[in-house]
Amino acid sequence: MKTLLILALSLVPQAAPADPASAAWNAASALKSKADYAGAAAAFERFHTQFADSPRALEALVEAGVCWFSDGRAKLEAHRVTAGARASFELSLARLDKVTAEHKDAPLSSRAQYMKGSVRLFMGELEAARANYAAVLDTYSLDRSYVGKALERHSAVQRHLLRPREALSEMQRWVKEFGEPADTLAAVNKQIVLTRKLEQPAPTYQAEHWIQGEPAPLELCSGQVVALYFFASWCPNCPKETPYLVDLERRYSPRGFKLIGVTNNNKGQTREAMASYLAENKLGFTVMMDSGQAAQAYGATSIPFVALIDTEGRLRWADNPSGLCDWTVEALLEGRVKVK
């Protein structure tokens, strides 16, 4: 009986041993899916070294760069680049630079070049970011998957650099040549509307209530860079961005930066509710309330939203504050980029 059992077991098909390369790739991908970006980056780097002959070896190097980029983003504090974030960003660039330098003609190089632009953008190095996105357009013009993304990002950097006319032209090109996916198309069309308002006199606003701080109508803010911050007590994403705006005021108010919160009575928000919200969250910046007229005038169709007004009263930048760069604020404070 025992002999028959052994014989029967020997005839049962046995699972093939797992391919070591596939197992290593899956393990690295699992770490990435768990947002363990540093661990995933190290795992992809090991894959690149241990399985150098694998068809996915170069992809592993790109993935390592992407993971170090995500690790750097996770280490940002109020959008500012900490020492830890900078270290991770530099590790990302080292991996991506290796791909674009040594494998320029490989299909994955366009993705690596695009990611280099994104790393530089989050580091606040706008000209370098613009150059990296432009390199995708120049070098990998046949790769539609990344040319479209690079064109859209390049236009965003142009807005950060206070070049709205160039940005508008590139967004219109993107709509004509790409126009998808649908959510990106909607975002680009919204930006086209906003960008057409730039470099024009900023709309005036009339507060129904100054909930906090001294009244600050636009005509009394001449000579200052004004940031109108559209937010609300009920907004789920505003708490993520408010600390950055507060930090901007802390750092730049001595140089003429004025933060003005703008809210309204949408969704039943009252003057008393906003006052309580400000006190509870220890927010001390100036806040006005109206019935939504300012939001309509500035195109703040969703919040949080920031509009930057230069020292001469012109609207120069408008978008979600998650995309705002210190460079843009400093350029306005220093008068580096004039309206042509």
LOVO-922894 format. One line per 8 residues: number of its first residue (from 1); for each residue y, z, x of N, C-alpha, C, O. Coordinates in pm, whole numbers, plus 50000, padded with zeros to 5 digits. Example, Ala and Ser with C-alpha at 12.3 -4.5 7.8 and 13.67 -1.06 7.14 Angstrom:
# residues 2
1	49431,50780,51319,49550,50780,51230,49670,50780,51320,49668,50846,51424; 49775,50708,51285,49894,50714,51367,50003,50787,51290,50114,50804,51341
# end
This chain:
# residues 340
1	49879,50000,50083,50000,50000,50000,50126,50000,50086,50221,49926,50061; 50123,50087,50191,50240,50095,50280,50264,49962,50349,50379,49920,50368; 50153,49895,50388,50164,49765,50455,50225,49662,50362,50308,49581,50404; 50183,49666,50234,50236,49571,50137,50384,49594,50113,50460,49498,50097; 50428,49722,50109,50569,49755,50088,50656,49704,50202,50763,49647,50181; 50607,49726,50323,50682,49677,50441,50694,49527,50439,50799,49471,50471; 50583,49459,50399,50584,49314,50392,50683,49265,50287,50757,49169,50309; 50683,49334,50171,50773,49294,50063,50919,49310,50105,51002,49224,50078
9	50948,49422,50173,51085,49445,50218,51129,49341,50319,51245,49301,50324; 51034,49298,50401,51069,49199,50503,51104,49064,50444,51171,48982,50507; 51056,49041,50319,51083,48913,50255,51215,48912,50178,51262,48806,50137; 51275,49033,50158,51403,49041,50086,51514,48986,50175,51528,49029,50290; 51594,48892,50125,51703,48836,50207,51799,48947,50251,51841,49027,50169; 51831,48952,50376,51922,49052,50432,52064,48994,50441,52084,48877,50474; 52162,49079,50412,52302,49035,50423,52335,49002,50567,52302,49076,50659; 52401,48891,50584,52441,48849,50719,52541,48948,50775,52625,48999,50701
17	52534,48978,50906,52631,49069,50963,52773,49016,50942,52799,48896,50951; 52864,49107,50913,53003,49067,50889,53060,48999,51013,53036,49042,51126; 53137,48891,50988,53203,48821,51098,53310,48915,51155,53399,48958,51081; 53303,48948,51283,53399,49044,51342,53545,49002,51323,53631,49086,51298; 53570,48873,51336,53708,48826,51321,53757,48845,51177,53870,48890,51154; 53672,48811,51081,53711,48828,50940,53732,48975,50907,53826,49011,50837; 53643,49059,50960,53655,49203,50935,53786,49257,50993,53853,49338,50930; 53822,49212,51113,53945,49258,51178,54068,49210,51100,54166,49283,51084
25	54061,49086,51054,54173,49031,50977,54192,49108,50847,54303,49144,50809; 54082,49132,50779,54089,49204,50652,54142,49347,50671,54217,49398,50588; 54101,49410,50781,54148,49546,50808,54299,49547,50832,54370,49635,50783; 54347,49449,50907,54492,49440,50933,54568,49412,50803,54673,49471,50778; 54513,49322,50722,54579,49288,50595,54582,49408,50501,54679,49427,50427; 54476,49490,50504,54471,49609,50419,54581,49708,50458,54643,49769,50372; 54604,49723,50587,54712,49811,50632,54848,49760,50586,54934,49838,50546; 54866,49628,50591,54992,49569,50545,55012,49593,50396,55122,49626,50353
33	54906,49578,50317,54917,49597,50173,54948,49741,50137,55003,49768,50030; 54915,49836,50225,54944,49977,50204,55081,50016,50260,55118,50134,50260; 55156,49917,50307,55290,49939,50365,55285,50019,50495,55384,50080,50534; 55168,50019,50561,55159,50077,50696,55190,49964,50794,55102,49909,50859; 55320,49932,50801,55359,49811,50873,55338,49821,51024,55297,49724,51087; 55365,49937,51081,55344,49952,51225,55194,49942,51257,55156,49876,51353; 55111,50007,51175,54967,49998,51196,54916,49857,51179,54831,49811,51255; 54968,49787,51077,54927,49649,51054,54970,49559,51169,54894,49472,51213
41	55093,49579,51218,55141,49498,51330,55050,49515,51451,55013,49416,51515; 55014,49639,51483,54926,49665,51596,54790,49600,51574,54730,49547,51668; 54740,49605,51451,54608,49546,51421,54612,49394,51434,54518,49334,51486; 54718,49332,51389,54730,49186,51404,54744,49148,51551,54692,49045,51594; 54813,49231,51628,54826,49204,51771,54689,49212,51840,54658,49131,51927; 54608,49311,51800,54473,49321,51857,54391,49198,51820,54316,49145,51902; 54406,49153,51696,54334,49032,51654,54374,48915,51742,54289,48839,51788; 54503,48899,51765,54553,48788,51847,54492,48790,51987,54462,48686,52044
49	54475,48911,52042,54419,48924,52178,54267,48908,52179,54213,48835,52262; 54200,48977,52088,54053,48979,52088,53991,48850,52037,53880,48815,52076; 54061,48779,51951,54007,48657,51892,54100,48540,51922,54142,48467,51832; 54130,48525,52049,54227,48424,52092,54182,48282,52056,54266,48193,52041; 54051,48261,52042,54002,48128,52007,53992,48106,51857,53953,47997,51813; 54025,48205,51779,54018,48192,51634,54128,48099,51583,54238,48098,51638; 54100,48023,51477,54205,47938,51416,54322,48022,51363,54430,47968,51338; 54300,48153,51345,54404,48239,51290,54476,48321,51396,54556,48409,51364
57	54449,48293,51523,54509,48372,51630,54661,48362,51627,54731,48463,51640; 54714,48241,51611,54859,48223,51607,54918,48286,51480,55025,48345,51483; 54846,48272,51370,54892,48333,51246,54900,48485,51260,54989,48548,51204; 54807,48542,51336,54809,48687,51358,54936,48729,51432,54992,48835,51403; 54980,48647,51526,55102,48679,51600,55224,48673,51507,55314,48757,51516; 55226,48573,51419,55334,48564,51322,55331,48685,51228,55435,48744,51198; 55211,48720,51182,55198,48836,51093,55244,48964,51161,55306,49050,51098; 55215,48978,51290,55262,49095,51364,55414,49100,51362,55473,49207,51343
65	55477,48985,51383,55623,48979,51378,55678,49015,51242,55778,49087,51231; 55612,48966,51137,55655,48997,51000,55641,49146,50972,55729,49207,50910; 55531,49205,51018,55508,49348,50993,55607,49435,51069,55653,49536,51016; 55640,49397,51192,55741,49475,51265,55877,49463,51196,55955,49558,51195; 55905,49347,51140,56028,49329,51063,56030,49423,50942,56130,49489,50917; 55919,49429,50868,55911,49518,50751,55922,49663,50793,55980,49744,50722; 55865,49698,50908,55875,49834,50958,56021,49868,50991,56067,49979,50966; 56092,49771,51048,56233,49793,51079,56316,49812,50953,56403,49899,50949
73	56289,49733,50851,56362,49748,50725,56340,49886,50664,56431,49946,50607; 56217,49935,50676,56186,50067,50619,56259,50179,50691,56275,50288,50637; 56305,50152,50813,56371,50255,50893,56524,50246,50885,56594,50325,50949; 56577,50152,50807,56720,50145,50787,56766,50267,50708,56692,50319,50624; 56886,50313,50735,56944,50425,50661,57079,50382,50605,57173,50357,50679; 57085,50375,50472,57207,50326,50405,57248,50191,50463,57365,50166,50490; 57148,50105,50481,57165,49970,50534,57206,49966,50682,57228,49858,50737; 57218,50080,50745,57258,50083,50885,57134,50080,50974,57030,50136,50939
81	57147,50014,51088,57034,49998,51180,57022,50122,51267,57106,50148,51353; 56916,50198,51243,56889,50315,51326,56823,50271,51456,56786,50155,51472; 56809,50365,51549,56742,50334,51676,56598,50289,51650,56549,50195,51712; 56531,50357,51557,56394,50319,51525,56385,50181,51463,56294,50104,51494; 56480,50150,51374,56481,50017,51312,56506,49909,51416,56440,49805,51415; 56600,49934,51507,56629,49835,51610,56508,49811,51699,56479,49697,51736; 56436,49917,51734,56317,49902,51818,56213,49813,51748,56153,49727,51812; 56193,49836,51619,56096,49755,51545,56142,49611,51531,56062,49519,51544
89	56270,49591,51506,56324,49455,51495,56307,49380,51627,56275,49261,51627; 56328,49448,51738,56313,49382,51867,56168,49347,51896,56139,49244,51957; 56075,49432,51852,55933,49399,51865,55901,49276,51780,55824,49190,51822; 55958,49269,51662,55938,49154,51576,55987,49026,51643,55916,48926,51647; 56109,49031,51697,56164,48912,51762,56081,48868,51881,56065,48748,51905; 56027,48963,51956,55946,48928,52072,55823,48847,52030,55788,48749,52095; 55758,48887,51920,55640,48814,51872,55679,48678,51817,55613,48578,51846; 55786,48673,51739,55827,48548,51678,55881,48450,51782,55857,48329,51773
97	55954,48501,51881,56004,48416,51989,55889,48351,52065,55899,48234,52105; 55783,48425,52085,55667,48371,52157,55607,48252,52081,55565,48153,52141; 55603,48265,51948,55549,48156,51867,55636,48032,51877,55586,47922,51902; 55768,48049,51858,55857,47932,51857,55873,47870,51995,55900,47750,52008; 55858,47951,52100,55874,47899,52236,55747,47828,52285,55755,47723,52349; 55632,47885,52255,55506,47833,52310,55429,47744,52214,55337,47674,52255; 55466,47745,52086,55392,47667,51987,55489,47597,51892,55473,47602,51770; 55588,47534,51949,55696,47476,51871,55647,47377,51766,55704,47368,51658
105	55542,47303,51800,55495,47199,51709,55389,47247,51611,55342,47169,51528; 55351,47372,51620,55250,47426,51528,55311,47444,51389,55429,47476,51377; 55231,47423,51284,55284,47438,51148,55346,47575,51120,55441,47586,51042; 55293,47679,51184,55342,47813,51159,55478,47842,51225,55541,47943,51196; 55521,47753,51313,55646,47779,51385,55767,47781,51293,55863,47853,51318; 55763,47703,51185,55877,47704,51093,55891,47840,51027,56002,47889,51006; 55778,47902,50993,55783,48036,50934,55837,48136,51035,55918,48222,51001; 55793,48125,51160,55840,48217,51264,55990,48201,51286,56061,48300,51302
113	56037,48078,51287,56180,48053,51307,56261,48109,51189,56367,48168,51209; 56211,48091,51069,56277,48145,50951,56284,48297,50958,56388,48357,50929; 56174,48360,50997,56171,48506,51005,56266,48558,51112,56321,48666,51097; 56285,48484,51219,56382,48526,51321,56522,48535,51259,56598,48626,51292; 56555,48442,51172,56683,48449,51103,56694,48573,51018,56799,48638,51015; 56585,48609,50949,56588,48727,50863,56601,48855,50945,56672,48948,50905; 56534,48860,51060,56546,48978,51146,56690,48994,51192,56747,49103,51184; 56749,48887,51240,56888,48893,51287,56984,48931,51174,57082,49002,51196
121	56955,48883,51053,57041,48915,50940,57040,49065,50913,57145,49125,50893; 56922,49126,50913,56914,49270,50886,56963,49354,51004,56994,49472,50988; 56969,49294,51121,57029,49362,51235,57181,49353,51230,57250,49417,51309; 57233,49273,51137,57378,49255,51127,57434,49153,51224,57555,49145,51241; 57347,49074,51287,57390,48973,51384,57401,48839,51311,57310,48755,51318; 57512,48820,51242,57524,48710,51148,57524,48573,51214,57458,48481,51164; 57594,48556,51322,57597,48425,51388,57460,48388,51440,57419,48272,51432; 57388,48485,51495,57252,48458,51542,57160,48423,51425,57076,48335,51436
129	57177,48493,51313,57098,48463,51194,57126,48322,51146,57034,48247,51113; 57254,48287,51141,57291,48152,51097,57228,48046,51187,57177,47945,51139; 57230,48070,51319,57173,47974,51413,57022,47961,51396,56968,47851,51407; 56955,48071,51368,56810,48065,51349,56773,47992,51221,56678,47912,51220; 56845,48017,51113,56818,47943,50990,56850,47795,51009,56778,47708,50959; 56959,47765,51081,56996,47626,51107,56888,47556,51188,56864,47437,51169; 56823,47629,51279,56716,47570,51359,56599,47527,51273,56532,47428,51304; 56572,47600,51166,56467,47556,51073,56505,47423,51012,56423,47332,51003
137	56631,47411,50970,56678,47288,50907,56676,47171,51004,56646,47058,50965; 56707,47197,51130,56714,47090,51230,56579,47052,51287,56551,46934,51309; 56495,47151,51311,56369,47128,51384,56250,47103,51292,56158,47030,51327; 56253,47166,51176,56137,47158,51087,56176,47098,50952,56138,47149,50847; 56251,46990,50958,56307,46933,50836,56201,46880,50740,56228,46862,50622; 56079,46856,50790,55972,46804,50704,55893,46914,50635,55812,46886,50546; 55915,47038,50675,55841,47150,50615,55921,47205,50497,56002,47295,50514; 55898,47150,50378,55977,47187,50262,55962,47335,50226,56054,47395,50170
145	55847,47393,50258,55826,47533,50219,55925,47626,50286,55964,47727,50226; 55967,47595,50407,56063,47683,50475,56202,47623,50488,56298,47697,50509; 56216,47492,50477,56349,47433,50479,56430,47481,50359,56547,47516,50373; 56367,47482,50243,56437,47527,50124,56481,47672,50136,56595,47706,50103; 56390,47758,50183,56423,47899,50201,56534,47917,50304,56626,47996,50285; 56524,47842,50414,56624,47854,50520,56761,47806,50472,56863,47865,50508; 56764,47700,50392,56891,47649,50341,56957,47753,50250,57078,47775,50259; 56879,47815,50163,56934,47917,50074,56985,48037,50152,57092,48090,50121
153	56910,48081,50254,56952,48195,50336,57072,48159,50422,57161,48242,50443; 57075,48036,50473,57188,47991,50554,57317,47996,50472,57422,48035,50523; 57309,47957,50346,57427,47962,50261,57472,48107,50238,57591,48135,50230; 57375,48199,50227,57410,48340,50210,57483,48393,50333,57580,48468,50320; 57436,48354,50451,57501,48399,50574,57643,48341,50582,57735,48408,50629; 57659,48218,50538,57794,48160,50536,57888,48242,50449,58005,48257,50482; 57837,48295,50338,57921,48381,50254,57956,48510,50328,58070,48556,50323; 57857,48568,50398,57885,48689,50476,57990,48662,50583,58073,48748,50614
161	57985,48542,50640,58081,48503,50744,58215,48459,50686,58302,48412,50758; 58230,48473,50553,58353,48441,50482,58386,48292,50491,58501,48252,50512; 58279,48211,50475,58292,48065,50473,58241,48013,50339,58138,47945,50335; 58310,48042,50230,58257,48009,50097,58245,47859,50071,58157,47817,49996; 58331,47779,50128,58325,47635,50101,58198,47575,50159,58132,47494,50095; 58164,47616,50281,58039,47569,50341,57918,47620,50262,57821,47548,50241; 57927,47747,50219,57818,47806,50141,57799,47731,50010,57686,47704,49970; 57908,47698,49944,57900,47628,49816,57834,47492,49832,57750,47454,49751
169	57871,47419,49936,57812,47288,49961,57661,47300,49983,57584,47218,49933; 57619,47402,50057,57477,47418,50086,57399,47461,49962,57285,47418,49943; 57458,47545,49879,57390,47584,49755,57374,47465,49661,57271,47451,49595; 57475,47382,49654,57466,47263,49569,57359,47169,49623,57287,47106,49545; 57347,47159,49754,57241,47077,49813,57105,47136,49778,57011,47062,49746; 57094,47270,49785,56966,47333,49754,56924,47303,49610,56808,47270,49584; 57017,47314,49516,56987,47286,49376,56941,47142,49359,56847,47115,49283; 57004,47050,49428,56972,46908,49414,56837,46874,49478,56760,46798,49420
177	56808,46930,49596,56689,46889,49670,56567,46977,49644,56454,46934,49663; 56591,47101,49599,56478,47194,49581,56474,47246,49438,56391,47202,49359; 56561,47337,49403,56573,47380,49265,56458,47463,49209,56447,47478,49088; 56373,47516,49294,56265,47604,49249,56229,47699,49361,56255,47670,49478; 56168,47812,49329,56121,47858,49198,56236,47894,49104,56352,47901,49144; 56200,47916,48978,56301,47934,48874,56390,48055,48899,56510,48050,48872; 56333,48166,48951,56414,48285,48972,56516,48263,49084,56629,48312,49076; 56476,48188,49188,56571,48155,49295,56679,48062,49243,56796,48076,49280
185	56641,47965,49159,56739,47874,49101,56844,47951,49021,56963,47924,49030; 56798,48047,48942,56891,48128,48863,56986,48205,48953,57105,48214,48926; 56931,48262,49063,57013,48339,49156,57115,48250,49227,57230,48289,49245; 57073,48129,49266,57163,48037,49335,57273,47990,49239,57390,47983,49277; 57236,47958,49116,57338,47915,49019,57440,48026,48993,57558,47999,48976; 57393,48151,48990,57485,48263,48974,57579,48271,49093,57699,48295,49077; 57525,48251,49212,57609,48256,49332,57708,48141,49337,57818,48158,49389; 57671,48027,49286,57765,47914,49281,57886,47952,49197,58000,47925,49235
193	57862,48015,49082,57972,48058,48995,58059,48160,49067,58182,48151,49062; 57996,48258,49133,58071,48361,49204,58149,48301,49321,58265,48337,49343; 58087,48211,49395,58149,48156,49516,58273,48075,49481,58368,48069,49559; 58273,48012,49366,58390,47934,49324,58512,48024,49298,58625,47975,49296; 58490,48152,49279,58599,48247,49257,58660,48296,49389,58770,48352,49390; 58588,48275,49500,58631,48332,49627,58752,48259,49682,58776,48141,49655; 58828,48333,49760,58953,48288,49823,59064,48266,49721,59170,48214,49755; 59040,48305,49595,59142,48299,49490,59201,48438,49470,59138,48537,49508
201	59321,48448,49412,59375,48581,49383,59278,48662,49298,59224,48612,49199; 59254,48785,49338,59160,48870,49266,59213,48901,49127,59333,48927,49112; 59127,48900,49026,59174,48936,48890,59228,49080,48888,59172,49169,48952; 59334,49100,48815,59383,49236,48798,59290,49311,48702,59215,49249,48627; 59297,49441,48705,59215,49521,48616,59302,49630,48554,59398,49677,48614; 59265,49668,48434,59341,49769,48360,59246,49879,48317,59159,49857,48233; 59261,49995,48374,59173,50107,48341,59212,50168,48206,59330,50184,48176; 59111,50201,48127,59135,50281,48007,59138,50429,48045,59208,50509,47982
209	59062,50463,48147,59060,50601,48197,59040,50596,48349,58956,50520,48398; 59114,50677,48421,59083,50704,48561,59005,50835,48560,59062,50944,48552; 58874,50822,48570,58787,50938,48555,58798,51032,48674,58786,51153,48660; 58822,50974,48789,58826,51054,48912,58919,50989,49013,58921,50867,49027; 58996,51069,49084,59087,51018,49185,59219,50973,49126,59236,50968,49004; 59312,50942,49213,59444,50895,49171,59433,50751,49119,59355,50672,49174; 59508,50714,49017,59507,50576,48968,59533,50477,49083,59621,50499,49166; 59455,50370,49085,59467,50272,49194,59462,50131,49140,59369,50057,49170
217	59561,50092,49061,59565,49951,49017,59581,49859,49137,59631,49900,49241; 59539,49736,49121,59534,49644,49234,59670,49626,49299,59680,49612,49421; 59776,49627,49218,59910,49604,49275,59954,49716,49367,60047,49697,49446; 59890,49832,49359,59924,49942,49449,59834,49947,49572,59848,50036,49656; 59743,49852,49582,59647,49852,49694,59679,49745,49798,59596,49715,49884; 59797,49687,49791,59836,49585,49886,59827,49638,50029,59867,49751,50057; 59773,49556,50117,59757,49596,50256,59627,49666,50285,59598,49696,50401; 59547,49693,50182,59416,49755,50200,59306,49654,50166,59327,49559,50091
225	59189,49678,50223,59069,49605,50180,59006,49689,50070,58967,49804,50093; 58996,49632,49952,58947,49705,49835,58804,49660,49803,58774,49541,49798; 58718,49757,49782,58582,49730,49735,58570,49783,49593,58573,49904,49571; 58557,49692,49496,58532,49732,49358,58381,49744,49341,58308,49646,49354; 58336,49864,49312,58193,49892,49300,58158,49911,49153,58191,50014,49094; 58091,49813,49094,58051,49818,48955,57917,49890,48945,57818,49847,49003; 57916,50000,48871,57796,50082,48862,57797,50158,48730,57892,50146,48653; 57692,50237,48705,57684,50315,48581,57591,50433,48602,57506,50432,48692
233	57607,50533,48519,57521,50652,48530,57379,50621,48489,57286,50689,48533; 57358,50519,48405,57225,50484,48358,57156,50380,48445,57039,50347,48421; 57224,50327,48545,57171,50217,48628,57060,50267,48720,57085,50357,48800; 56936,50212,48711,56827,50261,48793,56838,50225,48941,56782,50295,49026; 56909,50118,48974,56918,50074,49113,57044,50122,49183,57054,50112,49306; 57141,50172,49108,57265,50216,49170,57246,50330,49271,57311,50328,49376; 57160,50429,49244,57143,50536,49343,57093,50488,49479,57110,50557,49580; 57030,50369,49482,56984,50315,49609,57100,50259,49692,57094,50256,49815
241	57206,50214,49623,57316,50147,49692,57440,50234,49707,57519,50213,49799; 57459,50331,49619,57579,50415,49626,57599,50482,49762,57711,50485,49811; 57492,50536,49825,57515,50599,49956,57576,50505,50060,57655,50548,50143; 57540,50378,50055,57597,50283,50150,57746,50265,50125,57825,50262,50219; 57786,50253,49997,57928,50237,49966,58006,50362,50005,58117,50352,50058; 57949,50479,49980,58013,50604,50019,58029,50610,50171,58131,50655,50222; 57925,50566,50241,57930,50566,50388,58035,50468,50439,58103,50496,50538; 58048,50353,50373,58153,50258,50411,58291,50323,50400,58375,50309,50489
249	58314,50393,50289,58444,50458,50272,58467,50564,50379,58577,50577,50433; 58363,50640,50409,58376,50744,50512,58415,50683,50646,58501,50736,50716; 58349,50573,50681,58373,50514,50813,58500,50433,50822,58565,50430,50927; 58538,50366,50713,58645,50269,50723,58775,50307,50651,58875,50236,50665; 58776,50414,50574,58901,50449,50505,59017,50473,50601,59130,50440,50566; 58994,50529,50722,59107,50544,50815,59167,50410,50858,59280,50405,50908; 59091,50302,50840,59140,50170,50881,59191,50089,50762,59224,49971,50778; 59198,50151,50644,59255,50081,50530,59154,50030,50428,59182,49935,50356
257	59037,50092,50421,58934,50052,50325,58941,50144,50204,58942,50266,50218; 58945,50085,50083,58956,50162,49960,58838,50130,49868,58819,50014,49829; 58760,50232,49834,58648,50216,49742,58690,50261,49603,58738,50373,49585; 58672,50172,49504,58704,50205,49366,58581,50176,49280,58536,50062,49270; 58527,50279,49219,58417,50260,49127,58466,50207,48994,58571,50249,48944; 58390,50115,48937,58427,50056,48808,58308,50070,48714,58198,50024,48745; 58331,50133,48600,58224,50149,48502,58281,50123,48363,58402,50109,48347; 58193,50117,48263,58240,50091,48127,58154,50166,48026,58067,50244,48063
265	58179,50141,47899,58110,50216,47794,57983,50147,47745,57936,50175,47634; 57928,50058,47826,57803,49991,47789,57690,50093,47776,57687,50193,47847; 57598,50066,47684,57482,50152,47658,57523,50295,47621,57453,50391,47650; 57639,50306,47557,57682,50436,47509,57734,50531,47614,57751,50650,47587; 57759,50480,47734,57810,50568,47839,57951,50615,47803,58036,50534,47765; 57975,50741,47815,58106,50797,47781,58179,50842,47907,58121,50855,48015; 58307,50866,47889,58388,50919,47999,58332,51052,48048,58326,51077,48169; 58291,51136,47955,58238,51268,47990,58105,51257,48065,58079,51331,48159
273	58022,51162,48020,57892,51144,48086,57910,51098,48230,57839,51145,48320; 58003,51006,48253,58027,50960,48389,58086,51071,48475,58050,51084,48592; 58176,51150,48420,58234,51262,48496,58125,51360,48537,58124,51409,48650; 58033,51388,48447,57922,51479,48480,57832,51419,48586,57788,51488,48677; 57806,51289,48575,57722,51219,48673,57784,51227,48812,57714,51254,48910; 57914,51203,48821,57982,51208,48951,57976,51349,49011,57952,51365,49131; 57997,51449,48927,57994,51587,48976,57854,51627,49020,57835,51691,49123; 57756,51589,48940,57617,51625,48970,57570,51564,49101,57494,51626,49176
281	57615,51440,49128,57572,51369,49249,57671,51383,49364,57655,51320,49468; 57773,51467,49346,57871,51495,49451,57935,51367,49504,57946,51347,49625; 57977,51281,49414,58042,51155,49450,58192,51171,49431,58239,51199,49320; 58268,51153,49538,58410,51184,49533,58503,51066,49531,58625,51085,49536; 58451,50941,49525,58541,50826,49532,58610,50803,49397,58567,50853,49293; 58718,50726,49402,58797,50695,49283,58713,50613,49185,58643,50520,49224; 58722,50648,49057,58643,50578,48954,58730,50551,48832,58798,50640,48781; 58726,50426,48786,58795,50388,48663,58694,50345,48557,58581,50308,48589
289	58737,50350,48432,58651,50308,48321,58730,50217,48228,58846,50245,48196; 58666,50107,48184,58725,50022,48082,58616,49983,47983,58510,50047,47979; 58639,49881,47905,58540,49837,47805,58462,49716,47851,58401,49647,47769; 58463,49688,47981,58386,49576,48036,58469,49457,48078,58414,49357,48124; 58602,49466,48064,58686,49351,48098,58681,49319,48247,58675,49202,48284; 58682,49422,48334,58680,49397,48478,58548,49332,48520,58548,49239,48601; 58438,49379,48466,58308,49320,48499,58304,49173,48461,58253,49091,48536; 58358,49141,48345,58360,49001,48301,58448,48917,48394,58411,48805,48430
297	58564,48969,48431,58657,48893,48515,58600,48866,48653,58626,48761,48712; 58523,48960,48706,58469,48946,48841,58328,48887,48844,58273,48867,48952; 58270,48859,48730,58136,48802,48728,58026,48901,48757,57919,48864,48804; 58054,49029,48730,57954,49133,48755,57858,49140,48635,57864,49234,48555; 57773,49041,48623,57682,49032,48508,57564,49128,48520,57495,49151,48421; 57542,49182,48637,57439,49284,48656,57489,49382,48761,57573,49348,48845; 57438,49503,48755,57481,49607,48849,57359,49661,48922,57248,49655,48871; 57382,49716,49043,57510,49734,49113,57568,49602,49163,57496,49505,49184
305	57699,49602,49180,57771,49481,49218,57897,49524,49291,57961,49622,49252; 57933,49451,49397,58053,49481,49474,58138,49356,49489,58086,49248,49517; 58268,49372,49471,58364,49265,49498,58460,49315,49606,58518,49422,49593; 58476,49236,49713,58567,49271,49822,58696,49191,49809,58694,49069,49793; 58808,49262,49816,58940,49202,49804,59015,49226,49936,59019,49338,49985; 59073,49121,49992,59136,49135,50123,59276,49197,50111,59321,49229,50001; 59341,49213,50223,59470,49282,50229,59581,49206,50157,59686,49262,50127; 59556,49077,50129,59655,48996,50058,59619,48976,49912,59679,48894,49843
313	59519,49051,49865,59485,49047,49723,59396,48933,49680,59393,48898,49562; 59321,48874,49775,59231,48764,49740,59086,48812,49739,59046,48894,49822; 59011,48760,49646,58868,48792,49637,58796,48717,49749,58809,48596,49761; 58718,48790,49833,58656,48726,49949,58503,48732,49950,58439,48650,50015; 58445,48828,49879,58299,48841,49877,58259,48911,49749,58328,49003,49705; 58148,48869,49688,58103,48932,49564,57952,48914,49550,57901,48802,49552; 57881,49027,49534,57735,49019,49523,57680,49161,49506,57755,49258,49498; 57548,49170,49503,57482,49299,49505,57510,49367,49639,57502,49301,49743
321	57544,49495,49641,57576,49560,49769,57460,49566,49866,57481,49592,49985; 57337,49543,49820,57223,49543,49912,57236,49434,50017,57174,49442,50123; 57316,49330,49988,57333,49222,50083,57458,49232,50168,57480,49148,50255; 57541,49333,50146,57667,49343,50218,57645,49387,50363,57564,49476,50390; 57717,49322,50455,57706,49354,50598,57835,49419,50647,57944,49386,50601; 57821,49512,50740,57938,49574,50801,58031,49469,50860,58153,49482,50854; 57972,49363,50917,58052,49258,50982,58157,49205,50886,58272,49185,50925; 58119,49183,50761,58210,49125,50662,58326,49220,50634,58441,49177,50626
329	58296,49347,50619,58401,49447,50594,58495,49454,50714,58617,49455,50698; 58438,49460,50834,58521,49471,50955,58608,49347,50974,58723,49358,51016; 58553,49229,50944,58631,49106,50959,58752,49107,50866,58860,49062,50904; 58734,49159,50745,58848,49167,50652,58949,49271,50698,59069,49248,50687; 58902,49383,50748,58993,49487,50795,59076,49439,50913,59193,49475,50927; 59015,49358,50997,59083,49309,51117,59155,49177,51095,59225,49130,51184; 59140,49118,50977,59205,48992,50948,59154,48878,51033,59228,48784,51064; 59026,48885,51072,58971,48785,51162,58949,48649,51098,58958,48546,51165
337	58919,48648,50969,58887,48522,50900,58990,48499,50791,58986,48562,50686; 59082,48407,50818,59189,48378,50725,59146,48272,50623,59058,48191,50651; 59209,48274,50508,59188,48169,50409,59262,48044,50455,59381,48049,50488; 59189,47932,50458,59250,47809,50508,59340,47747,50403,59400,47643,50427
# end
